[in-house]
């Protein structure tokens, strides 16, 4: 038979329980906690960008978005064909969102459905034509096949478009080639 709990032990257990409960409340208010993993059925997206050369500027296309976005906010990204020639793209859902880590590397913050099959369709943009995406930085509100895997907290991020179609800038299936990135800051 165990001896009854001492007052000191009882207070320590009570303090631990209160701290644990409070941490759960704080996480739900700040967006922490379970926000830092992919939802069931989604996988991290980092490996998809392996083999791509990510550029900040291309002579034939530009990528624009706001310089700052509030935590949990919505922004519009826009890809424009800047050349005088048609530009082949692999469709609209070919983007990633990455955060600049303390290690100086970019880490992808979104995932894609495990069973998602990338469409093999091509969309050709005429000179000056644009693709646009409206992205809300909250779980469950991403368009297309994506879901947020890491919470989007204040910091430096970039939107990466990797869906250039066949031609000199990419392979026919979109594996490898050139991706175009535009930076933004998430702010309180």
Secondary structure as GFF3:
##gff-version 3
##sequence-region A 1 188
A	DSSP	alpha_helix	7	30	.	.	.	ID=ss1
A	DSSP	three_ten_helix	33	35	.	.	.	ID=ss2
A	DSSP	beta_strand	42	44	.	.	.	ID=ss3
A	DSSP	three_ten_helix	46	49	.	.	.	ID=ss4
A	DSSP	beta_strand	52	55	.	.	.	ID=ss5
A	DSSP	beta_strand	61	64	.	.	.	ID=ss6
A	DSSP	beta_strand	68	70	.	.	.	ID=ss7
A	DSSP	beta_strand	74	81	.	.	.	ID=ss8
A	DSSP	beta_strand	87	89	.	.	.	ID=ss9
A	DSSP	beta_strand	95	100	.	.	.	ID=ss10
A	DSSP	beta_strand	106	108	.	.	.	ID=ss11
A	DSSP	beta_strand	110	113	.	.	.	ID=ss12
A	DSSP	beta_strand	123	125	.	.	.	ID=ss13
A	DSSP	beta_strand	130	136	.	.	.	ID=ss14
A	DSSP	beta_strand	146	148	.	.	.	ID=ss15
A	DSSP	beta_strand	155	161	.	.	.	ID=ss16
A	DSSP	beta_strand	177	187	.	.	.	ID=ss17
###
